[in-house]
Amino acid sequence: MNRQSNAYTVIYAAVMVVVVAAVLAFTALSLKPQQEKNVAIDKKVQILKSANIAATAADADELYAKYITESFVVNDKGEVLSGVDAFNVNVEAEFKQPDADRQMPVYVASIDGATKFILPVRGAGLWGPIWGYVSLDDDKNTVYGAFFGHKGETPGLGAEIEKDFFTSQFKGKHLFKNGEFKSVAVMKVGQTALNGEDQVDAISGGTITSQGVDAMLKHSLKPYSAFLTSKK
């Protein structure tokens, strides 16, 4: 075939596209198991950190097996749903659903002989999604710890939600007052929450992200109310 012809150019380009596509597909399939493993490990690290357990990618599997004794999924009536794997629930998708349709994971940890309940939260910051986990004491009301993450909040401002000085404020706060769900408000320094809920200081200069955390906690945790107030 004449290598200077248009037909040769078209055929050559087509063959190269097929070859490159095949190589990329093979590479993606080969890496997928490791990518899924890394995602699972990162998730375990976040869950553990919300319960004040210093975990890393190297020891996440071991610590998760040691401290997380149970996981299950509940609905907004507080009922445990059978046949649903809590760890594999797509929380981001579920939290976009109406409360009555949500599948909501619960992780149970045993720390120094005490039971802790760990709940995922999802929301929106200034530039993208924010997420995290909140752990509660066995009264299902008092916050034991929190972890927050983000995709693209501003460094030194909204991105500070992942720092200990911010998350540590939540420890000891309460979600309920007189049996009514209140959440924990994230307020500018000097301001007071209007509804009497416990509050923490917002990030200085990170107003929109702080408001996102405030809304995320309310939106994500309120549907757990029936489960959290259940004596079972």
DRENVO-247847 format. One line per 4 residues: number of its first residue (from 1); for each residue x, y, z of N, C-alpha, C. Coordinates in steps of 0.1 Angstrom, whole numbers. Example, Ala and Ser with C-alpha at 12.3 -4.5 7.8 and 13.67 -1.06 7.14 Angstrom:
REM residues 2
1> 132/-57/78/123/-45/78/132/-33/78; 128/-22/71/137/-11/71/129/0/79
END
This chain:
REM residues 232
1> 8/-12/0/0/0/0/9/12/0; 5/22/-8/12/35/-8/11/42/5; 22/44/11/22/50/25/19/65/24; 19/70/12/16/85/10/1/87/8
5> -6/76/6/-20/78/3/-29/81/15; -40/87/12/-50/90/23/-55/77/30; -57/67/22/-62/54/27/-53/48/37; -40/49/34/-30/44/44/-30/52/57
9> -31/65/56/-32/73/68/-44/70/77; -55/68/70/-68/65/77/-67/51/84; -62/41/77/-61/28/82/-51/28/94; -39/34/92/-29/35/103/-35/42/115
13> -42/53/113/-47/60/125/-58/51/132; -66/44/124/-76/35/130/-70/24/138; -59/18/133/-52/7/140/-46/12/153; -40/24/152/-33/29/164/-44/32/175
17> -56/37/171/-66/40/180/-71/27/187; -72/17/180/-77/4/185/-66/-1/195; -53/-1/191/-42/-6/199/-41/2/212; -42/15/211/-41/24/223/-53/21/232
21> -65/20/227/-77/18/235/-76/4/242; -70/-6/235/-69/-19/241/-59/-19/253; -48/-11/251/-38/-10/261/-43/-3/273; -51/8/271/-56/16/282/-67/7/290
25> -75/0/282/-85/-8/288/-79/-19/297; -69/-25/292/-62/-36/299/-55/-30/312; -49/-18/310/-43/-12/322/-53/-8/333; -64/-3/328/-75/1/338/-80/-11/345
29> -82/-22/338/-88/-34/344/-77/-40/354; -65/-39/350/-54/-45/359/-53/-37/372; -55/-24/371/-53/-15/382/-65/-14/391; -77/-18/386/-90/-16/393/-90/-22/407
33> -85/-35/408/-85/-41/421/-77/-33/432; -66/-28/428/-57/-21/437/-64/-7/440; -70/-1/430/-77/12/432/-88/10/442; -96/-1/440/-107/-3/449/-102/-6/463
37> -91/-13/464/-85/-16/478/-81/-3/484; -74/6/477/-70/19/482/-82/27/487; -92/27/479/-104/35/484/-110/29/497; -110/16/498/-116/9/510/-107/12/522
41> -94/12/520/-84/15/531/-86/30/535; -87/39/526/-89/53/529/-102/55/537; -112/48/533/-125/49/540/-124/44/554; -117/33/556/-114/28/570/-106/38/578
45> -97/44/572/-89/54/580/-98/65/584; -107/70/576/-116/81/579/-125/77/591; -131/65/590/-140/60/600/-133/59/613; -121/54/613/-113/52/626/-109/66/631
49> -105/75/623/-101/88/628/-113/96/634; -125/93/629/-137/100/635/-139/95/650; -133/83/653/-134/78/666/-121/80/674; -113/90/670/-101/93/676/-91/82/677
53> -91/74/666/-81/63/665/-71/67/654; -59/69/657/-49/74/648/-45/62/638; -51/62/626/-49/51/617/-42/57/605; -34/48/598/-28/51/586/-31/40/575
57> -27/42/563/-30/32/553/-23/19/556; -12/20/563/-4/8/566/-11/-1/577; -19/5/586/-25/-3/597/-40/-2/597; -46/4/587/-61/6/587/-68/-7/588
61> -64/-17/580/-72/-30/580/-71/-36/594; -59/-36/600/-58/-42/613/-66/-35/624; -65/-22/624/-72/-14/634/-87/-15/632; -92/-15/619/-106/-16/616/-111/-29/622
65> -104/-40/619/-109/-53/624/-109/-53/640; -100/-46/646/-99/-46/660/-110/-38/667; -113/-26/661/-122/-17/668/-137/-17/663; -138/-20/650/-152/-20/644/-158/-34/646
69> -167/-35/655/-173/-48/658/-185/-51/650; -192/-41/644/-204/-44/637/-207/-32/628; -214/-35/617/-219/-24/608/-233/-29/602; -242/-20/600/-255/-23/595/-261/-10/589
73> -272/-12/583/-279/-1/576/-293/1/581; -297/14/584/-310/17/589/-317/26/580; -331/27/581/-339/36/574/-343/47/584; -351/57/579/-354/68/587/-364/65/598
77> -369/52/599/-377/48/610/-369/41/621; -356/40/618/-347/34/628/-346/19/626; -352/14/616/-353/-1/614/-340/-5/607; -334/-17/611/-322/-22/605/-327/-30/592
81> -320/-26/581/-323/-33/568/-315/-45/566; -321/-56/563/-314/-68/561/-309/-69/546; -298/-76/545/-292/-79/532/-285/-67/525; -281/-57/533/-274/-45/528/-261/-44/535
85> -250/-43/527/-237/-42/532/-234/-27/535; -233/-23/548/-231/-9/551/-218/-3/545; -208/-11/544/-195/-5/539/-196/-2/524; -204/-9/517/-205/-6/503/-217/3/498
89> -224/8/508/-235/18/505/-229/30/499; -234/35/488/-230/48/482/-236/59/489; -230/64/499/-235/74/508/-238/87/501; -230/91/492/-232/103/484/-245/103/476
93> -248/91/470/-260/90/463/-272/89/472; -271/81/483/-282/80/493/-286/93/499; -277/101/502/-280/114/509/-287/124/499; -287/121/487/-295/129/477/-309/125/476
97> -312/113/482/-326/108/482/-334/114/493; -348/114/492/-356/118/503/-354/109/515; -356/115/527/-352/108/539/-358/94/540; -371/93/535/-378/80/536/-372/69/527
101> -364/73/517/-358/64/508/-343/61/511; -338/67/521/-323/65/523/-320/52/530; -308/47/526/-302/36/532/-290/42/540; -290/42/553/-280/49/561/-271/40/569
105> -258/40/566/-249/31/573/-247/35/588; -244/25/596/-240/27/610/-228/18/613; -218/23/618/-206/15/622/-205/15/638; -203/3/643/-203/2/658/-188/-1/662
109> -183/7/671/-169/5/675/-169/2/690; -160/-6/694/-157/-9/709/-144/-3/712; -143/8/720/-131/14/724/-130/15/739; -119/8/744/-117/8/758/-130/3/766
113> -136/-7/760/-148/-13/766/-161/-5/764; -160/6/757/-172/15/755/-177/14/741; -190/14/739/-196/14/725/-197/28/719; -193/29/707/-194/41/699/-201/38/686
117> -210/48/682/-217/47/670/-211/57/660; -208/53/648/-202/61/638/-211/63/626; -214/75/622/-223/78/612/-217/87/601; -219/84/588/-213/92/577/-221/104/575
121> -215/115/570/-221/127/566/-216/132/553; -225/138/545/-221/143/532/-227/156/529; -220/165/522/-226/178/519/-218/185/508; -219/199/508/-213/207/498/-206/219/504
125> -193/221/500/-186/232/505/-186/244/495; -176/252/494/-175/263/485/-173/258/471; -163/249/469/-158/245/456/-162/231/452; -168/224/461/-170/210/458/-176/202/470
129> -177/189/469/-182/181/480/-174/181/492; -180/180/504/-173/178/516/-180/165/523; -173/159/532/-178/147/537/-172/144/551; -176/133/557/-169/130/570/-177/119/577
133> -173/117/590/-179/108/599/-180/114/612; -191/111/619/-192/116/633/-195/104/642; -187/103/653/-188/92/662/-196/97/675; -204/88/680/-212/92/692/-210/82/703
137> -211/87/715/-210/78/727/-222/68/727; -222/59/736/-233/49/736/-247/55/740; -247/68/744/-260/74/746/-266/79/733; -259/77/722/-263/81/708/-267/96/707
141> -260/104/716/-263/118/716/-250/126/717; -241/122/726/-229/129/728/-218/126/718; -213/137/711/-203/135/701/-190/130/707; -184/119/702/-172/114/707/-160/119/699
145> -162/121/686/-152/126/677/-158/128/663; -150/135/654/-154/138/641/-142/138/631; -145/135/619/-135/136/608/-142/143/596; -136/152/590/-141/159/578/-131/159/567
149> -136/157/555/-127/158/543/-133/167/533; -126/170/522/-131/179/512/-124/175/499; -129/180/488/-123/177/475/-115/189/470; -120/201/473/-112/213/467/-114/226/474
153> -116/225/487/-117/238/495/-104/246/495; -105/259/498/-93/267/497/-83/264/508; -71/262/504/-60/259/515/-59/271/524; -58/268/537/-57/279/547/-70/285/551
157> -81/282/544/-94/287/547/-103/275/549; -112/273/539/-122/262/541/-116/249/542; -104/247/537/-97/234/538/-93/230/553; -94/240/561/-91/238/576/-101/229/583
161> -112/226/576/-122/218/583/-116/204/586; -106/200/579/-100/187/582/-90/187/593; -87/199/599/-76/200/609/-82/197/623; -73/192/632/-77/188/645/-83/199/653
165> -78/212/651/-83/223/659/-98/225/657; -103/222/645/-117/223/641/-125/211/646; -120/199/642/-128/187/645/-129/184/660; -118/188/667/-118/185/682/-129/193/689
169> -134/204/684/-144/212/690/-157/204/692; -159/194/684/-172/187/684/-173/177/695; -162/173/701/-162/163/711/-170/169/724; -179/161/728/-187/165/740/-200/173/737
173> -201/177/724/-214/184/720/-225/173/719; -237/179/719/-249/170/719/-258/173/706; -263/162/701/-272/163/689/-287/166/693; -290/162/705/-304/164/710/-305/172/722
177> -316/180/723/-319/188/735/-333/185/738; -335/180/751/-349/176/755/-356/167/746; -348/158/740/-354/148/731/-356/152/717; -353/165/714/-355/170/700/-341/171/693
181> -341/167/681/-329/168/673/-325/182/670; -313/186/673/-308/200/671/-296/201/662; -288/190/662/-275/190/655/-265/198/663; -254/201/657/-243/210/663/-241/221/653
185> -243/233/657/-242/245/648/-228/249/647; -224/254/635/-211/259/632/-213/274/630; -208/282/640/-211/296/640/-199/305/640; -200/317/635/-189/327/635/-186/330/650
189> -173/332/653/-169/335/666/-177/347/671; -183/346/683/-191/357/689/-206/356/686; -210/347/677/-224/346/674/-229/334/682; -242/334/685/-249/324/692/-260/317/684
193> -261/304/684/-271/297/677/-285/301/682; -294/303/673/-307/308/676/-316/297/682; -314/284/679/-322/274/683/-318/266/695; -308/272/702/-303/266/715/-295/253/713
197> -290/250/701/-282/238/699/-268/241/704; -260/231/707/-246/232/709/-239/237/697; -228/244/699/-222/250/687/-206/250/688; -200/251/676/-186/252/676/-182/265/667
201> -170/269/668/-165/281/661/-163/277/646; -168/286/637/-165/284/623/-151/287/619; -147/283/608/-133/286/603/-132/301/599; -123/308/604/-121/322/601/-117/323/586
205> -125/331/579/-122/332/564/-128/321/556; -134/311/562/-140/300/555/-155/299/557; -161/311/555/-176/312/559/-184/302/551; -183/301/538/-191/292/530/-189/278/533
209> -177/274/535/-174/260/539/-179/256/552; -178/266/562/-183/264/575/-198/262/575; -205/270/567/-219/269/565/-223/256/559; -214/251/550/-216/238/544/-215/227/554
213> -206/228/563/-205/218/574/-217/218/583; -222/230/586/-234/231/594/-246/225/587; -248/228/575/-259/222/567/-257/207/565; -245/202/563/-242/188/561/-246/180/574
217> -243/185/586/-246/178/598/-261/177/600; -268/188/597/-282/187/599/-289/178/589; -285/179/576/-291/172/566/-288/157/567; -276/154/571/-271/140/571/-276/132/584
221> -276/139/595/-278/133/608/-293/132/613; -301/142/608/-315/143/613/-322/130/609; -320/124/597/-328/112/594/-324/100/602; -313/101/610/-310/90/619/-317/92/633
225> -325/102/634/-332/105/647/-339/93/653; -347/86/645/-354/75/651/-345/64/656; -334/61/649/-324/51/653/-317/56/666; -313/69/666/-306/74/677/-314/76/690
229> -327/77/689/-335/78/701/-341/64/705; -339/54/697/-343/41/700/-335/35/711; -342/28/720/-335/22/732/-329/8/728; -332/3/716/-327/-10/712/-312/-8/709
END
